Amino acid sequence: MRLNPRYDVVVLVITCFFVLSAEPLCAQEAEADATEATASETVADEPTEVAPTVADLTPEQIQLRDKLKDCLDFYYYEYPLNSQAHTSWEIMHMVIGFGIDAMHERADAGNEMVNSIAWLCYNNTCRHQRMLYLHQGRPRGRIARGLEGHHGQFLAVLAQAGVKADYPMRVSGKKMTVADLIEQEKLTCRPRSELSFKLIGLVHYLGSDENWQSEQGETWNIARILKEEIAQPISGSSCGGTHRMMGLSYAVHKRRQREEPFTGQWGRAKKYVEDYHDYTFKLQNPDGSMSTSFFRRRNDQGGVVDRVRTTGHVLEWLVFSLPDENLGDERVTKAVHYLTDALNSDRRRKWHFGTLGHAVHALVLYEQRVFGAKPGQRRREWEEKADVREASLGESSNEQGQAS
């Protein structure tokens, strides 16, 4: 089986993804022009990879591919979020899962489907709250229930979706771009704090060896963030340490992608991630699920909710960070089967969106890296189905008119 060797987001110029208004849902902010949320080039230019053909796949792999697609299609098409019912945090987690494909219902416009990245970047309300505010002229995320859960989280989500630094944002009526959010996250780096999410965002958008000054007057660079993160424990950090591992792995991935040497803190981070790969598989349960104690110890206690939560987070990190040749490992395949089956067999459950977002992301990454799926593919299929429905309704109306 051929694996897809590049798994950064590919070029997808789909203007209609991002044509939506930033209409305010409270009186404090002025209405924004709908055209301001239009972006024809939202993700970084990447060469398109050739997907594996059916001839490259065994019958078992074809079965897994189809089962995986069916599962992801259900949670994309049949599990919609709504701007009135769901928080920014929840919608942001479905962006984690589906990236630039992520859509949700706009409650103030007849539940029309809108692009979630554009909605959040324009600071529209979700469940009557706005996630961003202006701090000294720059966008900053509110750390609160239903909003950002961690410093740098929104920038990390945008980075993983491949959103460009010049993508437009609007906060309190002020026009800006993602670059302004990047500057804000640089300024607020602090020692001995959680930097996992900042690491993902900053290593994505900045040069590997770029230096900057924090608002406290300290000099920072990616190597210093790596040192800070490695010095802090994995177990006991957010979501069992998976976000810290994801940050370190994202940095290693970008360093490798840029063909830069693994010296100093970069070399430490690379070895740290590789050591955790070996350790994590030793904790895997016989049914393919990952330990319900994350990285602390082997554990198979708990029901399907606990298992999907831990398996989704851990598998997401593994599928992102493992080299191509290891993605065919039977332990990875077994975990993918477990997670897919668990989500398929419990479709009526109202999943916690943190659990669901990371589980979906794990499967989306696997679908992209192993089976050659492309970001934007589901949104394109959704549009085609919408066009068919519209055409069918038009034909039906014409027939009724002729009959009368």
N, C-alpha and C positions, 0 to 999 in steps of 0.2 A: 504494500500500500504506500502511495506517495503522500507525504505530509505537506501541508502548506507552510513553507518556511518563514513567511513574513506575516505577522499578525498585528501590526499597527493598522489603524484605520485607513482604508483606501480612498481614492478620489471618488467623491460622489457629489456631482453638481446637480442638485435637485432643488431648484429655486422654490418650488411650491411648498417644500417642507416648512419654510420659515416665513411665509407670508401670513402674518396674523397681527392684529392690533394689540397694543398694550393698553387697552381701555381700562381705566381705573375702576376699582370696585369700592373705593372709599373717597371721601372728598378732599383728602390731604394732597393728592397728586393730580396734576393736570393730565388731560387726555393726550396720548401720544399718537402721532400719525401712523397709520397701519403700515405705510411703506417703510418706516424706519426699522421694522423688524424683518425686512427682506434681506436675505444674504444668499448670493448665488454660489459662493465658495466658502463653505463652512468648515471643511476638514482639510487637513494638510494633504498636499499632493503626494500620493504613493503609487508605485506601479501596480497594476492589477495582476494578481496571480492567477494561473490556470488551475481550475478546480480539478480534483481527481475524477477520472471517468469511471463509469461502472465497471469497465474491464480491470481497473486497478483494485477493485474492492472484492472481498470475499462475500459470499451470501450472508454471513453473520454480520459483516460490516454494513452491508446494504440495509439489513433489517434494523440495525442500531441507528443508522442515519435517518431512516424513515420514521422510526419511533421517536427519535429526538426532535425531528422537525414537527411532527404531530403535536408533541408536548409543548414546544415553544410557540407554535401557531395558536394553540388554545389560549395560552396566557397572554398572547399579544392581541388576539381578536376578541376573545370572549371574557376578558377580565379587565375591563376599562376602569380607569380612575377618573375622578371628576374634581374640578377645581373648587367646588363648594364643599364636597364631602371629604376630600383628602388634603393632607398638609403638604407643604413644600418638601418636607423630609421624605414623605411617602412617594411623592411624584419623583423626587430626585433619585430615590432608590430604583424606580423603574427605568430611569435614565441609565443608572449603573447597569441594569440588566440588558436593556435593548439599545443603548447608545443613541445614535442619531435617528433610529427608527422610533423611539419612544413617543407616544401620542397620549393625549388624555382629552376628556370631554370638557368643553368650556361652558360652565353652568350659566353664564349670563348671555349666551348666544345660542340658546336652543340645543345645548349639548353637542355643538359641532366639534369635530375632532381637530385639535391643534397640536403643533409640535411642542413637546415639553421643554426642550432646551431653550427655544426662543421665548417661551412663556416665562421661564425662570430668569433668563437673562434680562428680560424687561420688567422684572420685579413685580409681576402681576400677583394678585392675591390668591392664595390657596387656603381654603377654610378660613377666610377673612383675615389672614395675616400675610404680611410681606416679609420675605426672608432677608432682604438687604436694606441697608441704610447708608447715608453718607457720613464719612468720618474724615474731616479735613479734606473734603473734596474728592475722596476716593470711596469706592463701594466696600462695605464691610458686612460680613454675615452676622446675623443675630444668633448667638448660641443659646438656644432654648428648645424646650419640647416642641416638636413639630416643625422646627426650623433647622439650622445647622446643628449637627450633633457634636462636631469637632472643628477646631480651628483649621481652615484650609480645605474643608470637605468639599465645598462646591467647586473650587478650582480643581481639585483632584478628579471630580466627576467629569468636568469639562475636558480635562487632559485625556482621560481614558476614552472619552468619546471622540477625541481627535479634533475638538473645536479649535479654530485658529485664534491667535492672539488678537487679531483685528476684528473679531466678531463683535457686532454692536451690543451694547448694554444700555439700559436707561434706569436711573435711580433718582427718585424725587424730581423727575423732569429733566435731569442733567444727562446729556448724551456722553457716552464713554464707550470703552471697549474692554474686552477681557484683559488687555494689557494693563489697565488701571487696577484690576483685581490682582493681577500678578504683583504689581508694585506694593499693594497693600499687604499681601502675604509675606513679601520680603521684609517689610518694615517691622512686622510683628513676630519675627523669630526670636525665641527666648530660650536660654539654656535650661536644661533639666525639665523640659516640658514635652508634651506629646507633639512630635513633629512628623508623624507618619504621613498624614494627608498633605501637609505642606511639601514634603519630600516628593510625592508623586507629581504634584502640580508644578513645582519649581524645576525639577530635573527635566520635565517634559518641555517647558517653555524657555529655559535658560541654557546657556552654554555650560558644559560640565564643569569648567574651572572658573566660571564667572564669580567675582567678589561683589558684595554689596554691604551697605551699612544699615543696621536695624535702627529703629527709632530710639533705642537706648544707646546708640553710638558704637555698637560692637560690629566687628567685621565678620561677615558670614560668607560661606560658600557651600556647595553641595557636600564636599568632603567633611566639613564640620557637622552638617546635619547627619551624615552617615555615622560619624563618631558618636554623636549624641544618642542616636537611635540604637546603635549596637550596645551602648553602655547601659541601656534600660532593659528591664526584663521582658520576655515574651509572654509567659504565663502571667495573667493578672492584668495585662493591658487590654485595650478594647477588643471585644469579640474574640477573646481567647488568644490574642496575639496575632491573628490573621492579618489585621490591617498593618501592623508593624512589618510583618514578613512581606506583605504586598508592596509596601513602600521601598524596602530594601531591594526587592526583586525588580521593581520598576526601574530603579536607578541602575542596577546591573544590566538590565535589558537595554536601556538607552546608551550606556557606555559601550556595550558590545555593538549595538547598531551603528554607533558613530566610529567604530573601529579605533577606539582609544585604549591606551594601556591600563591594565588593572594593577596599579601601583598604590601603595599607601592604603588609605581607607577604602578605596575601591576594591583592592585585592581582599581586604578583610571582609567586606560585604559579600563578595562573590563566594568566598569559602563558607561564610556563615549560612548563606542560602543553600548551598550544595549540601552542607552537613545536615541541615534541617530537612531536606528532601529524604535522605536516608532514614533519619529518625522518624519522620512522620509516617512512612509506610509501615514501620514496626508497630504503630499504634492502630492500624486499620483493623476493623472488625471482620469476622468471617463472611458476613453478608455483603461486604463491599462498602458499608458505611464507614465514616471516619469516627474517631473517638468522640464521645459526647463530652469529654473533658478537654477537647481541643488538643493542645500540645502538652498538657500536664502529665497525663498518663493514659494508658489504654482503658477504655470504658465503653460498655455497650448498654448502660442503663438509660432508661427514659423511653418515651414513645416516639412516634413518627415526627412530631413537631421538633423535639430536641435533635433527632438524628438528621432531619433535613436542614436545620439551622447550622449544625456543626459541619455536616458533610458539604453543604453548599459553600460555606466560607472557606473551608480547607481545600476543597476541590477547585474552587475559583483560583486560589493562589497557585496550586499545583499546575493546573492547565496553563496558566499564564507563564509560569516560570520554568517549567521543565523544558529541556532541549527537545527538538523534534523527534529524535530517535527514541525518546522515552515515552512519548505519547501513546505508542502502541503497546506499552507494558500492560499485562493482563490486570494488574492492580488498579491502574487508571481506568481501564475499560469497565472493570467490575464496579468501581465507584460511580461511573457515569450511568451504568445500567441501574444501580440502586437509586440514584437521585431521580432519574427520569421516571422509573416505575413508581416511586413514592409520590411524585407530583401528579402523575397520570391517574393513579388510583384514588386520589383524594381531591378531585377537582372542585368539589362542592365546598371545601373548607375555605374559610376566610383567613388566608395566611397573613401573618405579620409581614409587612412590606419590607422590613429589613431582611428577614429570612428569605422571602420570595425573590427580592432583587438580586441578592448575591447568588442564590441557587440558579436563577435564570442566567446570570452573567457567566457562571461556571459552564453551563451547557452551551451558551452562545459562543464562548471562546473555543470550546471543543469543536463545535460545528464549523467554526471559521478555520481553525488551525488544521483540523483533520479532514473535513469534508469540503473545504473551500468555499463555504458560504460567505457572502459579502455584506458589510454594513449597508443599510439602505434597501436591501432586498425585500424585506417584509413590508416596508412602507410602499415600495413600488407595486408589490402584489396587492396591497390594500387599495391603492388608487385604481388599479386595473379592475378589481372587483367592483369598486364604487362606480366606475364608468359603465360597466356591464349592467349594474342595477339601474342606473340612470337611463341608459338606453332602453332597457326593458320597460321601465315605467313610461317612457316617452312613446314607445310603440303601443303600449296598452291604452294610453290616453287617445292616441290617434285612431285606434280601432273603435274605441267607444264613441268618439266623435263621428266617425263615418257611419256607425250603426244607428246613431240617433238621427 
